[in-house]
Amino acid sequence: MTGCNGVIFRMFRSVTNRNQILSLLYIAVFVVSAALRLGLALVNREAFDDHIGVVNLILQTNKLPETPDCSECFQPKLFYFIDAAAIRMADINLDHENSIIIATQLLNFFAGEIILVLAYLLIRQIQLDHHRIGLITFVLVAFNPALIAANSMASNDTFAILFSSLAVYFCWLFLKNSKMLYLFISGILVAMGIATKTNIWATALAIFLVLIVKGIKEKSSIGTLSAFAFLLGVSIVTFLNPLGQYLVNLQKYGTPITLNVVKEPFPLFFEKTYVRRPGILSIQDGIFTFKFIDLLEYPRLTLGTTDYPAHRTSLWTDVYASANSVHFYNSPDSWHTPPDFNVSRDIFVLALVPAALLLFGVVSGWINLLRAVFGASNNMLINRSYGLFDIVFIGYIVFIVMLALQYRDFSTMKAIYIYPAIISFVVLFLEAATTFNSLDVKHGKWIQSLFAIIIAFLIIMYIVDASQMFAHLYALNMK
């Protein structure tokens, strides 16, 4: 009996030690990635667009600017309103623009940390086994260059990602527990997201479709009614919210959504036609290519109307590259750095592995979802959360494809535009990596070890990439 107790004690101690080590690793990843974000937020002074101009107008006039007032004034105003309120509360000198920029970036830094906490909570709730895969997933999110860059810039992207991620998370809780409070909170959050950035409508529509699938599959008229009530409620709150300005835009400009760019003629399928700053030349060239060799030859963008690299006209090449390097976009102006292509090339080669796993997760997820929808049993559909993460992911893929085809400018082909679906990236990658890790093949352990080594080197390159940008901006703005 004593021997049995000793075995149980050793097993308990082993599990306890493993959990402690795992917790320490999560904390280390969180702290190091936070240091990178915070460092960039303190030394950076520019964003892709002049969002600070909107904040300054609110601070100076005590009212919400409208579309004609500045280049970014077409945007919904929730982020700018919160930012201006925080700046006033902190008693920041309104005549010192750098202080306003840093304060805004610190606000995004904290929002970015909340996104990471949310990713961690989701991973730990879903990933009951294969703890190593959960940690790898968290590491990839925490050190993702595009997310780090967004969290370090004075723009509305981070808040849009945050509200969308929270809305999807609370919808997931509703699907698990059937508590209407969770769905109500999800609706409020997605409405706040839409009042931050218009593309969060993709999240609202995705949740609506998920609720429709749930209602129809369960043959529940109340479930189907709740889907329409959700969409109607979000729409009413959005249009009545003065910070969204959708109603004002409709009354003054005849459309609820205003933009600072005009649509280009829709591209032909094969024949290439040229616009101001390509971008999409043809549907085949823009949507059905992945110009990886061209990317390795010149792993940066040029911003002019001519003499641009071949990969600039390929949507998926630009999305892949801008997701994996803070240097790729060569923008804003202060982020334009002297060529150091080796780090970028290393990243683009190594990142093929997690990108392939994510793609596998998307395809296998949709196959399983369709089987569940048309199958007799509801269990598989319940296990897939009624397709929540699959539909959210595809919703943002459809969004960026339509954006690129309608406006055709390379500036519409950024990875950050699909990052409001980042919670879906986490879940789909987690599922794919778990499947990969469970493969019972002859050299399974060797392959899994190689996978871990590739991810480790990729993270090191991510850190080098961000650190180089920090050093560049520190020398430019702080010395």
PyMOL commands that set and color helices and strands:
alter all, ss='L'
color gray80, all
select helices_A, chain A and resi 2-43+51-61+67-69+78-89+97-126+131-142+145-151+157-177+180-194+198-217+221-240+246-253+283-287+292-297+310-313+315-324+333-335+341-350+352-374+379-383+385-407+410-412+415-437+444-477
alter helices_A, ss='H'
color red, helices_A
deselect
rebuild
show_as cartoon
